[in-house]
Amino acid sequence: MQTRNPVLDDLARMASGAASAFGGVRGEIEARLRDQLAKILDGMELPNREEFEVVKAMAVKAREENESLRQRIVELESRLAQADDRTP
């Protein structure tokens, strides 16, 4: 769009050029960020899905065993307390 004022025309062309330049810069920044993120994730040695599931199953089993042991301790402490009460 052209106006009668050449200064406004020049400003419009500059704004249009700046917008397209920013679009290109944005794409370049996004590409570099993706590359850096990929490098970071590769260096983290994250477990795969199968390894995660195995560890998760182990944790569930350990929690169940822990709860069972906790109940057993409570019962044994109760029996010990009763035995101490009976001792003259």
PDB file of N, CA, C and O in Angstrom:
ATOM      1  N   MET A   1       0.842  -1.172   0.000  1.00  0.00           N
ATOM      2  CA  MET A   1       0.000   0.000   0.000  1.00  0.00           C
ATOM      3  C   MET A   1       0.887   1.235   0.000  1.00  0.00           C
ATOM      4  O   MET A   1       1.763   1.394   0.851  1.00  0.00           O
ATOM      5  N   GLN A   2       0.644   2.094  -0.961  1.00  0.00           N
ATOM      6  CA  GLN A   2       1.438   3.304  -1.054  1.00  0.00           C
ATOM      7  C   GLN A   2       0.605   4.496  -0.627  1.00  0.00           C
ATOM      8  O   GLN A   2      -0.595   4.583  -0.886  1.00  0.00           O
ATOM      9  N   THR A   3       1.295   5.409   0.038  1.00  0.00           N
ATOM     10  CA  THR A   3       0.644   6.646   0.455  1.00  0.00           C
ATOM     11  C   THR A   3       1.313   7.801  -0.261  1.00  0.00           C
ATOM     12  O   THR A   3       2.237   7.603  -1.049  1.00  0.00           O
ATOM     13  N   ARG A   4       0.856   8.978   0.009  1.00  0.00           N
ATOM     14  CA  ARG A   4       1.469  10.172  -0.604  1.00  0.00           C
ATOM     15  C   ARG A   4       2.728  10.575   0.147  1.00  0.00           C
ATOM     16  O   ARG A   4       3.496  11.413  -0.327  1.00  0.00           O
ATOM     17  N   ASN A   5       2.942   9.978   1.322  1.00  0.00           N
ATOM     18  CA  ASN A   5       4.091  10.338   2.138  1.00  0.00           C
ATOM     19  C   ASN A   5       5.158   9.261   1.976  1.00  0.00           C
ATOM     20  O   ASN A   5       4.953   8.134   2.428  1.00  0.00           O
ATOM     21  N   PRO A   6       6.296   9.573   1.344  1.00  0.00           N
ATOM     22  CA  PRO A   6       7.337   8.560   1.139  1.00  0.00           C
ATOM     23  C   PRO A   6       7.960   8.075   2.447  1.00  0.00           C
ATOM     24  O   PRO A   6       8.469   6.955   2.502  1.00  0.00           O
ATOM     25  N   VAL A   7       7.931   8.873   3.477  1.00  0.00           N
ATOM     26  CA  VAL A   7       8.486   8.455   4.768  1.00  0.00           C
ATOM     27  C   VAL A   7       7.650   7.312   5.330  1.00  0.00           C
ATOM     28  O   VAL A   7       8.192   6.325   5.828  1.00  0.00           O
ATOM     29  N   LEU A   8       6.325   7.448   5.250  1.00  0.00           N
ATOM     30  CA  LEU A   8       5.449   6.384   5.731  1.00  0.00           C
ATOM     31  C   LEU A   8       5.613   5.118   4.900  1.00  0.00           C
ATOM     32  O   LEU A   8       5.559   4.010   5.435  1.00  0.00           O
ATOM     33  N   ASP A   9       5.812   5.277   3.597  1.00  0.00           N
ATOM     34  CA  ASP A   9       6.033   4.115   2.736  1.00  0.00           C
ATOM     35  C   ASP A   9       7.319   3.394   3.133  1.00  0.00           C
ATOM     36  O   ASP A   9       7.351   2.166   3.208  1.00  0.00           O
ATOM     37  N   ASP A  10       8.361   4.151   3.383  1.00  0.00           N
ATOM     38  CA  ASP A  10       9.637   3.550   3.803  1.00  0.00           C
ATOM     39  C   ASP A  10       9.495   2.843   5.148  1.00  0.00           C
ATOM     40  O   ASP A  10      10.028   1.749   5.334  1.00  0.00           O
ATOM     41  N   LEU A  11       8.781   3.461   6.083  1.00  0.00           N
ATOM     42  CA  LEU A  11       8.576   2.839   7.386  1.00  0.00           C
ATOM     43  C   LEU A  11       7.782   1.535   7.256  1.00  0.00           C
ATOM     44  O   LEU A  11       8.069   0.561   7.952  1.00  0.00           O
ATOM     45  N   ALA A  12       6.801   1.519   6.378  1.00  0.00           N
ATOM     46  CA  ALA A  12       6.008   0.309   6.172  1.00  0.00           C
ATOM     47  C   ALA A  12       6.881  -0.804   5.587  1.00  0.00           C
ATOM     48  O   ALA A  12       6.778  -1.955   6.012  1.00  0.00           O
ATOM     49  N   ARG A  13       7.742  -0.470   4.614  1.00  0.00           N
ATOM     50  CA  ARG A  13       8.651  -1.473   4.039  1.00  0.00           C
ATOM     51  C   ARG A  13       9.639  -1.984   5.086  1.00  0.00           C
ATOM     52  O   ARG A  13       9.948  -3.176   5.114  1.00  0.00           O
ATOM     53  N   MET A  14      10.137  -1.096   5.945  1.00  0.00           N
ATOM     54  CA  MET A  14      11.067  -1.506   7.000  1.00  0.00           C
ATOM     55  C   MET A  14      10.383  -2.436   7.996  1.00  0.00           C
ATOM     56  O   MET A  14      10.962  -3.433   8.425  1.00  0.00           O
ATOM     57  N   ALA A  15       9.161  -2.106   8.356  1.00  0.00           N
ATOM     58  CA  ALA A  15       8.432  -2.938   9.304  1.00  0.00           C
ATOM     59  C   ALA A  15       8.168  -4.312   8.706  1.00  0.00           C
ATOM     60  O   ALA A  15       8.282  -5.325   9.396  1.00  0.00           O
ATOM     61  N   SER A  16       7.823  -4.350   7.445  1.00  0.00           N
ATOM     62  CA  SER A  16       7.572  -5.626   6.775  1.00  0.00           C
ATOM     63  C   SER A  16       8.843  -6.458   6.721  1.00  0.00           C
ATOM     64  O   SER A  16       8.814  -7.660   6.986  1.00  0.00           O
ATOM     65  N   GLY A  17       9.951  -5.828   6.381  1.00  0.00           N
ATOM     66  CA  GLY A  17      11.239  -6.542   6.324  1.00  0.00           C
ATOM     67  C   GLY A  17      11.668  -7.026   7.701  1.00  0.00           C
ATOM     68  O   GLY A  17      12.199  -8.130   7.828  1.00  0.00           O
ATOM     69  N   ALA A  18      11.449  -6.223   8.728  1.00  0.00           N
ATOM     70  CA  ALA A  18      11.819  -6.611  10.097  1.00  0.00           C
ATOM     71  C   ALA A  18      10.986  -7.795  10.557  1.00  0.00           C
ATOM     72  O   ALA A  18      11.498  -8.699  11.217  1.00  0.00           O
ATOM     73  N   ALA A  19       9.701  -7.794  10.211  1.00  0.00           N
ATOM     74  CA  ALA A  19       8.835  -8.903  10.619  1.00  0.00           C
ATOM     75  C   ALA A  19       9.296 -10.206   9.987  1.00  0.00           C
ATOM     76  O   ALA A  19       9.321 -11.239  10.656  1.00  0.00           O
ATOM     77  N   SER A  20       9.657 -10.175   8.719  1.00  0.00           N
ATOM     78  CA  SER A  20      10.122 -11.409   8.074  1.00  0.00           C
ATOM     79  C   SER A  20      11.481 -11.826   8.631  1.00  0.00           C
ATOM     80  O   SER A  20      11.754 -13.020   8.760  1.00  0.00           O
ATOM     81  N   ALA A  21      12.327 -10.869   8.957  1.00  0.00           N
ATOM     82  CA  ALA A  21      13.627 -11.200   9.552  1.00  0.00           C
ATOM     83  C   ALA A  21      13.444 -11.841  10.918  1.00  0.00           C
ATOM     84  O   ALA A  21      14.129 -12.808  11.252  1.00  0.00           O
ATOM     85  N   PHE A  22      12.522 -11.304  11.708  1.00  0.00           N
ATOM     86  CA  PHE A  22      12.255 -11.893  13.025  1.00  0.00           C
ATOM     87  C   PHE A  22      11.704 -13.310  12.901  1.00  0.00           C
ATOM     88  O   PHE A  22      12.013 -14.175  13.721  1.00  0.00           O
ATOM     89  N   GLY A  23      10.898 -13.544  11.886  1.00  0.00           N
ATOM     90  CA  GLY A  23      10.382 -14.894  11.652  1.00  0.00           C
ATOM     91  C   GLY A  23      11.514 -15.875  11.369  1.00  0.00           C
ATOM     92  O   GLY A  23      11.501 -16.996  11.877  1.00  0.00           O
ATOM     93  N   GLY A  24      12.478 -15.471  10.577  1.00  0.00           N
ATOM     94  CA  GLY A  24      13.632 -16.318  10.284  1.00  0.00           C
ATOM     95  C   GLY A  24      14.496 -16.548  11.510  1.00  0.00           C
ATOM     96  O   GLY A  24      14.973 -17.659  11.742  1.00  0.00           O
ATOM     97  N   VAL A  25      14.698 -15.502  12.291  1.00  0.00           N
ATOM     98  CA  VAL A  25      15.487 -15.625  13.522  1.00  0.00           C
ATOM     99  C   VAL A  25      14.790 -16.560  14.501  1.00  0.00           C
ATOM    100  O   VAL A  25      15.434 -17.373  15.163  1.00  0.00           O
ATOM    101  N   ARG A  26      13.483 -16.438  14.586  1.00  0.00           N
ATOM    102  CA  ARG A  26      12.720 -17.303  15.485  1.00  0.00           C
ATOM    103  C   ARG A  26      12.887 -18.766  15.097  1.00  0.00           C
ATOM    104  O   ARG A  26      13.106 -19.614  15.961  1.00  0.00           O
ATOM    105  N   GLY A  27      12.788 -19.067  13.819  1.00  0.00           N
ATOM    106  CA  GLY A  27      12.970 -20.441  13.354  1.00  0.00           C
ATOM    107  C   GLY A  27      14.365 -20.965  13.680  1.00  0.00           C
ATOM    108  O   GLY A  27      14.517 -22.119  14.082  1.00  0.00           O
ATOM    109  N   GLU A  28      15.375 -20.130  13.510  1.00  0.00           N
ATOM    110  CA  GLU A  28      16.749 -20.536  13.814  1.00  0.00           C
ATOM    111  C   GLU A  28      16.929 -20.784  15.310  1.00  0.00           C
ATOM    112  O   GLU A  28      17.584 -21.749  15.703  1.00  0.00           O
ATOM    113  N   ILE A  29      16.363 -19.937  16.130  1.00  0.00           N
ATOM    114  CA  ILE A  29      16.457 -20.109  17.589  1.00  0.00           C
ATOM    115  C   ILE A  29      15.763 -21.397  18.012  1.00  0.00           C
ATOM    116  O   ILE A  29      16.296 -22.149  18.828  1.00  0.00           O
ATOM    117  N   GLU A  30      14.573 -21.658  17.460  1.00  0.00           N
ATOM    118  CA  GLU A  30      13.855 -22.882  17.807  1.00  0.00           C
ATOM    119  C   GLU A  30      14.655 -24.124  17.411  1.00  0.00           C
ATOM    120  O   GLU A  30      14.700 -25.093  18.169  1.00  0.00           O
ATOM    121  N   ALA A  31      15.277 -24.107  16.252  1.00  0.00           N
ATOM    122  CA  ALA A  31      16.077 -25.249  15.799  1.00  0.00           C
ATOM    123  C   ALA A  31      17.271 -25.479  16.723  1.00  0.00           C
ATOM    124  O   ALA A  31      17.567 -26.617  17.086  1.00  0.00           O
ATOM    125  N   ARG A  32      17.946 -24.412  17.099  1.00  0.00           N
ATOM    126  CA  ARG A  32      19.095 -24.554  18.001  1.00  0.00           C
ATOM    127  C   ARG A  32      18.667 -25.045  19.381  1.00  0.00           C
ATOM    128  O   ARG A  32      19.357 -25.859  19.995  1.00  0.00           O
ATOM    129  N   LEU A  33      17.526 -24.549  19.871  1.00  0.00           N
ATOM    130  CA  LEU A  33      17.030 -25.007  21.167  1.00  0.00           C
ATOM    131  C   LEU A  33      16.684 -26.496  21.126  1.00  0.00           C
ATOM    132  O   LEU A  33      16.978 -27.228  22.071  1.00  0.00           O
ATOM    133  N   ARG A  34      16.058 -26.945  20.032  1.00  0.00           N
ATOM    134  CA  ARG A  34      15.742 -28.366  19.900  1.00  0.00           C
ATOM    135  C   ARG A  34      17.016 -29.209  19.902  1.00  0.00           C
ATOM    136  O   ARG A  34      17.066 -30.263  20.537  1.00  0.00           O
ATOM    137  N   ASP A  35      18.048 -28.743  19.188  1.00  0.00           N
ATOM    138  CA  ASP A  35      19.327 -29.471  19.165  1.00  0.00           C
ATOM    139  C   ASP A  35      19.952 -29.544  20.555  1.00  0.00           C
ATOM    140  O   ASP A  35      20.432 -30.600  20.967  1.00  0.00           O
ATOM    141  N   GLN A  36      19.947 -28.432  21.273  1.00  0.00           N
ATOM    142  CA  GLN A  36      20.533 -28.416  22.612  1.00  0.00           C
ATOM    143  C   GLN A  36      19.752 -29.316  23.564  1.00  0.00           C
ATOM    144  O   GLN A  36      20.344 -30.036  24.368  1.00  0.00           O
ATOM    145  N   LEU A  37      18.433 -29.275  23.473  1.00  0.00           N
ATOM    146  CA  LEU A  37      17.604 -30.127  24.325  1.00  0.00           C
ATOM    147  C   LEU A  37      17.862 -31.600  24.027  1.00  0.00           C
ATOM    148  O   LEU A  37      17.933 -32.415  24.947  1.00  0.00           O
ATOM    149  N   ALA A  38      18.001 -31.944  22.754  1.00  0.00           N
ATOM    150  CA  ALA A  38      18.297 -33.335  22.388  1.00  0.00           C
ATOM    151  C   ALA A  38      19.636 -33.770  22.969  1.00  0.00           C
ATOM    152  O   ALA A  38      19.752 -34.892  23.463  1.00  0.00           O
ATOM    153  N   LYS A  39      20.649 -32.909  22.922  1.00  0.00           N
ATOM    154  CA  LYS A  39      21.959 -33.240  23.494  1.00  0.00           C
ATOM    155  C   LYS A  39      21.866 -33.437  25.007  1.00  0.00           C
ATOM    156  O   LYS A  39      22.462 -34.365  25.554  1.00  0.00           O
ATOM    157  N   ILE A  40      21.128 -32.573  25.669  1.00  0.00           N
ATOM    158  CA  ILE A  40      20.968 -32.679  27.124  1.00  0.00           C
ATOM    159  C   ILE A  40      20.277 -33.989  27.487  1.00  0.00           C
ATOM    160  O   ILE A  40      20.722 -34.700  28.387  1.00  0.00           O
ATOM    161  N   LEU A  41      19.191 -34.306  26.790  1.00  0.00           N
ATOM    162  CA  LEU A  41      18.449 -35.528  27.084  1.00  0.00           C
ATOM    163  C   LEU A  41      19.281 -36.779  26.788  1.00  0.00           C
ATOM    164  O   LEU A  41      19.192 -37.766  27.518  1.00  0.00           O
ATOM    165  N   ASP A  42      20.083 -36.745  25.732  1.00  0.00           N
ATOM    166  CA  ASP A  42      20.949 -37.889  25.424  1.00  0.00           C
ATOM    167  C   ASP A  42      21.969 -38.122  26.531  1.00  0.00           C
ATOM    168  O   ASP A  42      22.305 -39.268  26.829  1.00  0.00           O
ATOM    169  N   GLY A  43      22.463 -37.057  27.138  1.00  0.00           N
ATOM    170  CA  GLY A  43      23.458 -37.171  28.192  1.00  0.00           C
ATOM    171  C   GLY A  43      22.886 -37.578  29.537  1.00  0.00           C
ATOM    172  O   GLY A  43      23.642 -37.903  30.452  1.00  0.00           O
ATOM    173  N   MET A  44      21.569 -37.568  29.676  1.00  0.00           N
ATOM    174  CA  MET A  44      20.960 -37.871  30.972  1.00  0.00           C
ATOM    175  C   MET A  44      20.814 -39.365  31.225  1.00  0.00           C
ATOM    176  O   MET A  44      20.541 -39.767  32.356  1.00  0.00           O
ATOM    177  N   GLU A  45      20.984 -40.179  30.229  1.00  0.00           N
ATOM    178  CA  GLU A  45      20.855 -41.634  30.363  1.00  0.00           C
ATOM    179  C   GLU A  45      19.539 -42.005  31.052  1.00  0.00           C
ATOM    180  O   GLU A  45      19.538 -42.716  32.056  1.00  0.00           O
ATOM    181  N   LEU A  46      18.448 -41.531  30.518  1.00  0.00           N
ATOM    182  CA  LEU A  46      17.126 -41.820  31.075  1.00  0.00           C
ATOM    183  C   LEU A  46      16.757 -43.276  30.827  1.00  0.00           C
ATOM    184  O   LEU A  46      17.121 -43.842  29.797  1.00  0.00           O
ATOM    185  N   PRO A  47      16.041 -43.882  31.761  1.00  0.00           N
ATOM    186  CA  PRO A  47      15.650 -45.290  31.563  1.00  0.00           C
ATOM    187  C   PRO A  47      14.591 -45.408  30.473  1.00  0.00           C
ATOM    188  O   PRO A  47      13.810 -44.487  30.236  1.00  0.00           O
ATOM    189  N   ASN A  48      14.587 -46.567  29.816  1.00  0.00           N
ATOM    190  CA  ASN A  48      13.527 -46.793  28.839  1.00  0.00           C
ATOM    191  C   ASN A  48      12.265 -47.237  29.575  1.00  0.00           C
ATOM    192  O   ASN A  48      12.282 -47.387  30.797  1.00  0.00           O
ATOM    193  N   ARG A  49      11.199 -47.443  28.858  1.00  0.00           N
ATOM    194  CA  ARG A  49       9.905 -47.764  29.470  1.00  0.00           C
ATOM    195  C   ARG A  49       9.962 -49.076  30.244  1.00  0.00           C
ATOM    196  O   ARG A  49       9.411 -49.175  31.340  1.00  0.00           O
ATOM    197  N   GLU A  50      10.628 -50.088  29.678  1.00  0.00           N
ATOM    198  CA  GLU A  50      10.714 -51.397  30.341  1.00  0.00           C
ATOM    199  C   GLU A  50      11.467 -51.294  31.666  1.00  0.00           C
ATOM    200  O   GLU A  50      11.034 -51.849  32.676  1.00  0.00           O
ATOM    201  N   GLU A  51      12.589 -50.585  31.659  1.00  0.00           N
ATOM    202  CA  GLU A  51      13.358 -50.409  32.898  1.00  0.00           C
ATOM    203  C   GLU A  51      12.525 -49.666  33.946  1.00  0.00           C
ATOM    204  O   GLU A  51      12.550 -50.010  35.128  1.00  0.00           O
ATOM    205  N   PHE A  52      11.798 -48.658  33.506  1.00  0.00           N
ATOM    206  CA  PHE A  52      10.950 -47.900  34.422  1.00  0.00           C
ATOM    207  C   PHE A  52       9.896 -48.801  35.062  1.00  0.00           C
ATOM    208  O   PHE A  52       9.669 -48.738  36.270  1.00  0.00           O
ATOM    209  N   GLU A  53       9.257 -49.634  34.252  1.00  0.00           N
ATOM    210  CA  GLU A  53       8.207 -50.516  34.769  1.00  0.00           C
ATOM    211  C   GLU A  53       8.774 -51.517  35.782  1.00  0.00           C
ATOM    212  O   GLU A  53       8.122 -51.815  36.783  1.00  0.00           O
ATOM    213  N   VAL A  54       9.984 -52.038  35.530  1.00  0.00           N
ATOM    214  CA  VAL A  54      10.607 -52.983  36.458  1.00  0.00           C
ATOM    215  C   VAL A  54      10.881 -52.304  37.796  1.00  0.00           C
ATOM    216  O   VAL A  54      10.569 -52.860  38.849  1.00  0.00           O
ATOM    217  N   VAL A  55      11.454 -51.126  37.761  1.00  0.00           N
ATOM    218  CA  VAL A  55      11.762 -50.397  38.996  1.00  0.00           C
ATOM    219  C   VAL A  55      10.477 -50.016  39.724  1.00  0.00           C
ATOM    220  O   VAL A  55      10.421 -50.065  40.953  1.00  0.00           O
ATOM    221  N   LYS A  56       9.456 -49.640  38.982  1.00  0.00           N
ATOM    222  CA  LYS A  56       8.178 -49.297  39.591  1.00  0.00           C
ATOM    223  C   LYS A  56       7.584 -50.506  40.316  1.00  0.00           C
ATOM    224  O   LYS A  56       7.081 -50.379  41.432  1.00  0.00           O
ATOM    225  N   ALA A  57       7.645 -51.681  39.675  1.00  0.00           N
ATOM    226  CA  ALA A  57       7.125 -52.898  40.310  1.00  0.00           C
ATOM    227  C   ALA A  57       7.913 -53.225  41.578  1.00  0.00           C
ATOM    228  O   ALA A  57       7.334 -53.651  42.578  1.00  0.00           O
ATOM    229  N   MET A  58       9.222 -53.028  41.537  1.00  0.00           N
ATOM    230  CA  MET A  58      10.047 -53.273  42.721  1.00  0.00           C
ATOM    231  C   MET A  58       9.663 -52.316  43.845  1.00  0.00           C
ATOM    232  O   MET A  58       9.616 -52.715  45.008  1.00  0.00           O
ATOM    233  N   ALA A  59       9.391 -51.070  43.510  1.00  0.00           N
ATOM    234  CA  ALA A  59       9.021 -50.084  44.523  1.00  0.00           C
ATOM    235  C   ALA A  59       7.675 -50.428  45.154  1.00  0.00           C
ATOM    236  O   ALA A  59       7.500 -50.290  46.365  1.00  0.00           O
ATOM    237  N   VAL A  60       6.728 -50.874  44.336  1.00  0.00           N
ATOM    238  CA  VAL A  60       5.415 -51.256  44.868  1.00  0.00           C
ATOM    239  C   VAL A  60       5.563 -52.432  45.825  1.00  0.00           C
ATOM    240  O   VAL A  60       4.970 -52.441  46.903  1.00  0.00           O
ATOM    241  N   LYS A  61       6.361 -53.427  45.426  1.00  0.00           N
ATOM    242  CA  LYS A  61       6.572 -54.602  46.276  1.00  0.00           C
ATOM    243  C   LYS A  61       7.256 -54.202  47.587  1.00  0.00           C
ATOM    244  O   LYS A  61       6.887 -54.688  48.656  1.00  0.00           O
ATOM    245  N   ALA A  62       8.248 -53.319  47.502  1.00  0.00           N
ATOM    246  CA  ALA A  62       8.963 -52.877  48.699  1.00  0.00           C
ATOM    247  C   ALA A  62       8.021 -52.134  49.651  1.00  0.00           C
ATOM    248  O   ALA A  62       8.112 -52.301  50.867  1.00  0.00           O
ATOM    249  N   ARG A  63       7.124 -51.320  49.105  1.00  0.00           N
ATOM    250  CA  ARG A  63       6.164 -50.605  49.962  1.00  0.00           C
ATOM    251  C   ARG A  63       5.226 -51.578  50.665  1.00  0.00           C
ATOM    252  O   ARG A  63       4.918 -51.411  51.845  1.00  0.00           O
ATOM    253  N   GLU A  64       4.776 -52.592  49.935  1.00  0.00           N
ATOM    254  CA  GLU A  64       3.892 -53.594  50.535  1.00  0.00           C
ATOM    255  C   GLU A  64       4.615 -54.347  51.648  1.00  0.00           C
ATOM    256  O   GLU A  64       4.053 -54.553  52.724  1.00  0.00           O
ATOM    257  N   GLU A  65       5.855 -54.759  51.397  1.00  0.00           N
ATOM    258  CA  GLU A  65       6.633 -55.461  52.414  1.00  0.00           C
ATOM    259  C   GLU A  65       6.890 -54.565  53.611  1.00  0.00           C
ATOM    260  O   GLU A  65       6.842 -55.024  54.752  1.00  0.00           O
ATOM    261  N   ASN A  66       7.159 -53.301  53.364  1.00  0.00           N
ATOM    262  CA  ASN A  66       7.406 -52.347  54.434  1.00  0.00           C
ATOM    263  C   ASN A  66       6.178 -52.206  55.323  1.00  0.00           C
ATOM    264  O   ASN A  66       6.299 -52.167  56.547  1.00  0.00           O
ATOM    265  N   GLU A  67       4.999 -52.128  54.717  1.00  0.00           N
ATOM    266  CA  GLU A  67       3.762 -52.012  55.496  1.00  0.00           C
ATOM    267  C   GLU A  67       3.532 -53.281  56.318  1.00  0.00           C
ATOM    268  O   GLU A  67       3.111 -53.208  57.472  1.00  0.00           O
ATOM    269  N   SER A  68       3.806 -54.431  55.727  1.00  0.00           N
ATOM    270  CA  SER A  68       3.647 -55.698  56.450  1.00  0.00           C
ATOM    271  C   SER A  68       4.589 -55.752  57.655  1.00  0.00           C
ATOM    272  O   SER A  68       4.193 -56.175  58.741  1.00  0.00           O
ATOM    273  N   LEU A  69       5.823 -55.325  57.459  1.00  0.00           N
ATOM    274  CA  LEU A  69       6.787 -55.307  58.564  1.00  0.00           C
ATOM    275  C   LEU A  69       6.387 -54.307  59.642  1.00  0.00           C
ATOM    276  O   LEU A  69       6.560 -54.563  60.834  1.00  0.00           O
ATOM    277  N   ARG A  70       5.851 -53.166  59.215  1.00  0.00           N
ATOM    278  CA  ARG A  70       5.412 -52.157  60.175  1.00  0.00           C
ATOM    279  C   ARG A  70       4.300 -52.725  61.060  1.00  0.00           C
ATOM    280  O   ARG A  70       4.312 -52.517  62.273  1.00  0.00           O
ATOM    281  N   GLN A  71       3.352 -53.430  60.473  1.00  0.00           N
ATOM    282  CA  GLN A  71       2.272 -54.040  61.252  1.00  0.00           C
ATOM    283  C   GLN A  71       2.811 -55.099  62.198  1.00  0.00           C
ATOM    284  O   GLN A  71       2.355 -55.215  63.336  1.00  0.00           O
ATOM    285  N   ARG A  72       3.772 -55.861  61.733  1.00  0.00           N
ATOM    286  CA  ARG A  72       4.362 -56.902  62.581  1.00  0.00           C
ATOM    287  C   ARG A  72       5.068 -56.287  63.785  1.00  0.00           C
ATOM    288  O   ARG A  72       4.966 -56.805  64.897  1.00  0.00           O
ATOM    289  N   ILE A  73       5.783 -55.186  63.568  1.00  0.00           N
ATOM    290  CA  ILE A  73       6.476 -54.499  64.663  1.00  0.00           C
ATOM    291  C   ILE A  73       5.474 -54.006  65.699  1.00  0.00           C
ATOM    292  O   ILE A  73       5.692 -54.150  66.902  1.00  0.00           O
ATOM    293  N   VAL A  74       4.365 -53.418  65.224  1.00  0.00           N
ATOM    294  CA  VAL A  74       3.332 -52.930  66.146  1.00  0.00           C
ATOM    295  C   VAL A  74       2.800 -54.083  66.986  1.00  0.00           C
ATOM    296  O   VAL A  74       2.631 -53.943  68.197  1.00  0.00           O
ATOM    297  N   GLU A  75       2.534 -55.225  66.351  1.00  0.00           N
ATOM    298  CA  GLU A  75       2.032 -56.388  67.088  1.00  0.00           C
ATOM    299  C   GLU A  75       3.054 -56.883  68.109  1.00  0.00           C
ATOM    300  O   GLU A  75       2.695 -57.191  69.245  1.00  0.00           O
ATOM    301  N   LEU A  76       4.319 -56.962  67.713  1.00  0.00           N
ATOM    302  CA  LEU A  76       5.360 -57.436  68.633  1.00  0.00           C
ATOM    303  C   LEU A  76       5.559 -56.474  69.800  1.00  0.00           C
ATOM    304  O   LEU A  76       5.759 -56.908  70.935  1.00  0.00           O
ATOM    305  N   GLU A  77       5.507 -55.181  69.530  1.00  0.00           N
ATOM    306  CA  GLU A  77       5.637 -54.199  70.606  1.00  0.00           C
ATOM    307  C   GLU A  77       4.467 -54.299  71.575  1.00  0.00           C
ATOM    308  O   GLU A  77       4.640 -54.154  72.785  1.00  0.00           O
ATOM    309  N   SER A  78       3.282 -54.547  71.039  1.00  0.00           N
ATOM    310  CA  SER A  78       2.109 -54.704  71.888  1.00  0.00           C
ATOM    311  C   SER A  78       2.252 -55.938  72.772  1.00  0.00           C
ATOM    312  O   SER A  78       1.944 -55.887  73.963  1.00  0.00           O
ATOM    313  N   ARG A  79       2.717 -57.048  72.197  1.00  0.00           N
ATOM    314  CA  ARG A  79       2.912 -58.276  72.983  1.00  0.00           C
ATOM    315  C   ARG A  79       4.002 -58.069  74.040  1.00  0.00           C
ATOM    316  O   ARG A  79       3.887 -58.572  75.158  1.00  0.00           O
ATOM    317  N   LEU A  80       5.038 -57.342  73.693  1.00  0.00           N
ATOM    318  CA  LEU A  80       6.118 -57.075  74.651  1.00  0.00           C
ATOM    319  C   LEU A  80       5.591 -56.219  75.803  1.00  0.00           C
ATOM    320  O   LEU A  80       5.913 -56.466  76.965  1.00  0.00           O
ATOM    321  N   ALA A  81       4.782 -55.215  75.476  1.00  0.00           N
ATOM    322  CA  ALA A  81       4.207 -54.345  76.509  1.00  0.00           C
ATOM    323  C   ALA A  81       3.308 -55.165  77.445  1.00  0.00           C
ATOM    324  O   ALA A  81       3.328 -54.969  78.661  1.00  0.00           O
ATOM    325  N   GLN A  82       2.525 -56.075  76.875  1.00  0.00           N
ATOM    326  CA  GLN A  82       1.649 -56.927  77.707  1.00  0.00           C
ATOM    327  C   GLN A  82       2.491 -57.835  78.605  1.00  0.00           C
ATOM    328  O   GLN A  82       2.137 -58.056  79.763  1.00  0.00           O
ATOM    329  N   ALA A  83       3.593 -58.357  78.088  1.00  0.00           N
ATOM    330  CA  ALA A  83       4.459 -59.218  78.872  1.00  0.00           C
ATOM    331  C   ALA A  83       5.104 -58.429  80.022  1.00  0.00           C
ATOM    332  O   ALA A  83       5.265 -58.949  81.126  1.00  0.00           O
ATOM    333  N   ASP A  84       5.472 -57.167  79.748  1.00  0.00           N
ATOM    334  CA  ASP A  84       6.052 -56.324  80.804  1.00  0.00           C
ATOM    335  C   ASP A  84       5.021 -56.003  81.875  1.00  0.00           C
ATOM    336  O   ASP A  84       5.360 -55.904  83.055  1.00  0.00           O
ATOM    337  N   ASP A  85       3.776 -55.840  81.477  1.00  0.00           N
ATOM    338  CA  ASP A  85       2.707 -55.562  82.458  1.00  0.00           C
ATOM    339  C   ASP A  85       2.461 -56.749  83.363  1.00  0.00           C
ATOM    340  O   ASP A  85       2.087 -56.566  84.522  1.00  0.00           O
ATOM    341  N   ARG A  86       2.656 -57.942  82.879  1.00  0.00           N
ATOM    342  CA  ARG A  86       2.415 -59.149  83.668  1.00  0.00           C
ATOM    343  C   ARG A  86       3.557 -59.444  84.638  1.00  0.00           C
ATOM    344  O   ARG A  86       3.364 -60.124  85.646  1.00  0.00           O
ATOM    345  N   THR A  87       4.737 -58.932  84.331  1.00  0.00           N
ATOM    346  CA  THR A  87       5.892 -59.197  85.176  1.00  0.00           C
ATOM    347  C   THR A  87       5.765 -58.397  86.463  1.00  0.00           C
ATOM    348  O   THR A  87       5.587 -57.180  86.422  1.00  0.00           O
ATOM    349  N   PRO A  88       5.859 -59.093  87.645  1.00  0.00           N
ATOM    350  CA  PRO A  88       5.714 -58.387  88.924  1.00  0.00           C
ATOM    351  C   PRO A  88       6.941 -57.618  89.312  1.00  0.00           C
ATOM    352  O   PRO A  88       6.962 -56.977  90.363  1.00  0.00           O
TER     353      PRO A  88
END
